Amino acid sequence: RRHDRAMKHLIIAANLGYDNSLKLLRTFHAEGIVSKEDLASALRGHQAAVDATKSPQGEAAEVYRNGSLLKGEGAWLRVNK
């Protein structure tokens, strides 16, 4: 199939945490181009990549940027101890 190579690249990108590739894979799954197993694998890989990039400092910075320190006070305190 012509789509196989493109799908492999989208799966690789999703496994690296690229959000747009995951959106495309979902679209192609709905059209029957990507299998349920490939989509599930890409979702797990994407989540693992996103989780690997998170840190308490990054979460505290996001809370600070959003202007809601009260909601994230625990994360802010962990970073500044």
C-alpha positions as CSV (number, residue, x, y, z in Angstrom):
1,R,0.0,0.0,0.0
2,R,1.1,3.5,-0.7
3,H,0.0,4.7,2.8
4,D,2.1,2.2,4.7
5,R,5.3,4.3,4.6
6,A,3.5,7.5,5.6
7,M,1.7,5.7,8.4
8,K,5.0,4.4,9.7
9,H,6.4,7.9,9.8
10,L,3.3,9.2,11.6
11,I,3.6,6.4,14.2
12,I,7.3,7.3,14.8
13,A,6.4,11.0,15.2
14,A,3.5,10.1,17.6
15,N,5.9,8.0,19.6
16,L,8.2,11.0,20.0
17,G,5.3,13.1,21.3
18,Y,4.2,15.0,18.2
19,D,0.5,15.9,18.7
20,N,-0.4,16.6,15.1
21,S,0.8,13.1,13.9
22,L,-1.5,11.6,16.5
23,K,-4.4,13.6,15.2
24,L,-3.7,12.4,11.7
25,L,-3.5,8.8,12.8
26,R,-6.9,9.2,14.5
27,T,-8.3,10.6,11.2
28,F,-6.8,7.8,9.2
29,H,-8.1,5.2,11.6
30,A,-11.6,6.6,11.1
31,E,-11.1,6.2,7.4
32,G,-9.9,2.6,7.8
33,I,-6.3,3.3,6.7
34,V,-4.7,2.7,10.2
35,S,-5.5,-0.4,12.2
36,K,-6.8,-0.3,15.7
37,E,-3.7,-2.0,17.0
38,D,-1.4,0.6,15.3
39,L,-3.4,3.5,16.7
40,A,-3.4,2.0,20.2
41,S,0.4,1.5,20.0
42,A,0.9,5.1,18.8
43,L,-1.3,6.4,21.7
44,R,0.7,4.5,24.3
45,G,4.0,5.7,22.8
46,H,2.8,9.3,22.6
47,Q,1.6,9.2,26.2
48,A,5.0,7.7,27.3
49,A,6.8,10.5,25.5
50,V,4.7,13.2,27.0
51,D,5.0,11.7,30.5
52,A,8.8,11.5,30.1
53,T,9.0,15.3,29.4
54,K,7.0,16.3,32.5
55,S,8.7,17.4,35.7
56,P,7.5,19.1,38.9
57,Q,9.4,22.2,37.8
58,G,7.7,22.2,34.4
59,E,4.3,21.7,35.9
60,A,4.8,24.5,38.4
61,A,5.9,26.8,35.6
62,E,2.8,25.9,33.6
63,V,0.6,26.7,36.6
64,Y,2.4,30.0,37.1
65,R,2.0,30.9,33.4
66,N,-1.7,30.2,33.6
67,G,-2.0,32.5,36.6
68,S,-3.5,30.0,38.9
69,L,-1.0,29.6,41.7
70,L,-3.7,28.6,44.2
71,K,-4.7,25.6,42.2
72,G,-1.1,24.4,41.8
73,E,0.2,25.5,45.2
74,G,1.4,22.1,46.1
75,A,3.5,21.8,42.9
76,W,4.9,25.3,43.5
77,L,5.9,24.4,47.0
78,R,7.6,21.2,46.0
79,V,9.8,23.1,43.5
80,N,10.8,25.8,45.9
81,K,11.6,23.7,49.0
